[in-house]
Amino acid sequence: MESKTMHVEIAYALPRQQRIVALELSEPCSVREAARRSGLQQQFPELDMESVDLGIFGKVVSKPDEQLVADGDRVEIYRPLIADPKEVRKQRAAKVKAEKAKR
C-alpha cells in the first residue's frame, strides 16, 4: 500500500512580518508535530512550540497533540494576547462614557 503525501502549510505572523512554511508529510502527523517540523522555532526563538496555541484556518485546535492534520490544512501558530480583548473594550467604553459626561 502506497502512502499518500499530504501538503500542509504552517503560518506564523508578527505585526511586521510573517512566515508560511510548506510541508510535505508522508505519514499521519498531529497539529503540534507539524508545527514542530516547520522549523519556525529556529527563525523565531521566542516560540515555545510545546505551549503555544495552534489552529487550523482560524479555528483554535483544543487538542493539538491529538488532532491530525489533513491534506491542504493551514496550521496557524498564535501569539499570546498582550491584553484581554474584553478588558480593552470595557476600558474604551468607560472612556467614551466619561467624555460624554464632561459635555
C-alpha positions, -999 to +999 in steps of 0.1 A: +000+000+000+015+033-011+015+061+015-002+093+003+018+125+007+000+154+024+007+190+018+002+214+047+012+250+055+024+263+088+019+300+094+032+324+120+028+362+120+042+391+139+030+427+135+055+434+108+065+401+093+050+367+086+063+333+076+045+305+058+062+272+055+050+245+031+055+209+044+051+175+027+042+148+052+042+112+043+027+098+075-001+109+099+011+139+120-005+158+148-011+196+145+017+202+171+041+179+154+035+196+121+043+230+138+075+215+152+086+202+118+081+237+102+115+249+116+099+282+126+112+279+161+147+283+147+137+316+130+117+328+160+134+316+192+107+331+214+083+305+201+076+277+226+061+250+204+052+230+234+028+255+249+018+278+220-019+278+209-024+264+174-053+265+150-063+254+115-078+280+092-086+304+120-101+279+144-082+271+176-074+234+180-082+223+215-061+192+215-032+199+190-012+169+203-040+146+194-057+161+163-042+150+130-036+174+101-053+167+068-041+174+033-044+211+025-046+223+061-030+256+071-018+253+107-016+287+124+007+294+154-009+320+176+010+346+196-001+352+232-025+380+237-009+412+251-042+424+265-076+408+272-099+420+244-129+421+268-110+444+292-098+466+263-134+471+252-146+478+287-119+505+291-128+520+257-165+522+267-157+537+300-136+564+283-164+573+259-189+574+287-166+597+307-161+620+277-199+622+272-204+631+309-180+660+306-201+677+279 
